[in-house]
Amino acid sequence: MNQEIKPLFIFLVTLIFAAIAQTSLLEGEFPLMDLVGIAAGHVYYVLYSTKRLWVPGFLKAAFRNNAYLQKRYEAVGADFAMEGG
């Protein structure tokens, strides 16, 4: 693991366990929603990293054919170093 990313990773893992501990200890409930969120995050990460996550065609068409959204995209695209297209 990259040495620059390791402290961030440790912080995030600690934060996750703190949220689970808060739910179970302070609220007295089983942390089901916390665990569902962790599982959903893992599924998203695996699908995204293996290029199995796609955008539906109707959603692409809605954004490509909308002049207002294209104008907004061009306005913020430079902030994220994206190219319009």
ZIZI-V834946 format. One record per backbone hydrogen bond with DSSP energy under -1.0 kcal/mol. NH is the residue of the N-H (numbers start at 1). CO is the residue of the C=O. If there is no record, write none. Layout:
NH&CO + NH&CO
This chain:
6&2 + 9&5 + 10&6 + 11&7 + 12&8 + 13&9 + 14&10 + 15&11 + 16&12 + 17&13 + 18&14 + 19&15 + 20&16 + 21&17 + 22&18 + 23&19 + 24&20 + 25&21 + 26&22 + 27&22 + 29&23 + 32&30 + 35&31 + 36&32 + 37&33 + 38&34 + 39&35 + 40&36 + 41&37 + 42&38 + 43&39 + 44&40 + 45&41 + 46&42 + 47&43 + 48&44 + 49&45 + 50&46 + 51&48 + 52&47 + 60&56 + 61&57 + 62&58 + 63&59 + 64&60 + 65&61 + 70&66 + 71&67 + 72&68 + 73&69 + 74&70 + 75&71 + 76&72 + 77&73 + 82&77
